[in-house]
Amino acid sequence: MASIKVKFRPSTVADHEGTIYYQIIHERKVRQLLSDYKVFTSEWDESRSMVTTTQKSERKSFILSIRERIRWDVERLTKIDRKLDANGLTYTVDDVIDEFLRYSNEYSLFNF
């Protein structure tokens, strides 16, 4: 089974958004899967590894939608890992990422 963690890489430029990415570890191989989600450092809760917002934030709906998409992505990565593990064949962390990207491209709104 792979380990999937949500991480945040702050921007090196002050007052710019950083990038959220997924760290996937399987059989001691570590890979990073970049997401399209960008938030400010103040919107990231390091202890919970999740985006956070306040009631008065003007970006509240945007942050909540990112939170939901992160949850969806982690759930999909977990399902892919379980499916590959259940097949009984050996697989790599790259196989998990490739399947995730294939699924994302195949079932995008544009293709729909």
N, C-alpha and C positions, 0 to 999 in steps of 0.2 A: 504494500500500500504506500502511496505517495503522501507526503506532507505538503499541505497547501496553506500558504500564509499570505495575507494582504499586507503590503508594505507601501511606504511613502518615501519618495525621493524629493526633497525640497529643491527649489530652483536655486541656482548659484547667483542669480540676479535678484537684488532686493525688490520686494513688492511684486514679484511675479509668482504665478501658480507653479506648484510642483506636480510631479506625476505619480499616480498610483499604479503599482505593478503587483504581480503575483509571483511569489517565490515558490517554486515547486521542487521538492527534493524526493528523489526515488533512488534507492540503492546507492546512497552517498553521492549522487550526481545532483548538482544544484543548477537550476535554470531560472531565468527571469522572463516573465511574459508581460510585456507592457500593455497597459490599457490605454484607452483614449481619454480617461478621466483625469482632469486637472483641478486641483483645489489649492487654496492658500494654506500656509503652515498653520494658521490659527484655526482652520477648519478640520484639522486632523487630530484625532485622539490617539496618541502613541500607545497608551496602556491598553486600549480596547482594539487597536488596529482597525479603526473605523473612522469615517467622516463624522463630523459633529457640527451642530448648528445651534443657534439661540433662537428664541421665540421672535425676537425683533429683527432678525437678520433678513436683509432684502434678498438674499440668495437661498432662503430656506427651502423653497420648492425644488430648486436646482440641486441642492445638497441631498435632499431626501430622495430624489430620483437617482442620483449617483449611488446612494446607499443601497437602494433596491437593485440596481444593476450589478453592483459588486456582489450582493447576496446571490443573485441569479448566476453570475459567472462562477463563483466558488461552488455553488451547487452543481453546475454543469461539469466543472472540472472533477469534482468528487464522483459524480456518476460515471464519467469516462474512465476514471481510475478503477472504480469498482468493476466496470464491465471488462476492462482489459485484464484485471486480476482474476475475475471469475472464469475467463477463457482458459486459464491454466498455462498459457504460453508466457515466455519471458518477454518483457517489454521494457522500454527505456522511458525516461522522463520526456525525451523528444517525441516519442510516440503519443504521449498524453497531450502535449502541446500541439502536435500536428492534427490530431483528431479534434481538438478544441477549435483550432483555426479553420479546419475544413467545415465543421458544423456551423461556425459563425458565418462563413462565406456562403454556405449552401442555404441557410435559413435566414438570410438577412431580409429586411423590408424591401430593399431594392429588387431582389430576386423574386419576392412575392408579387 
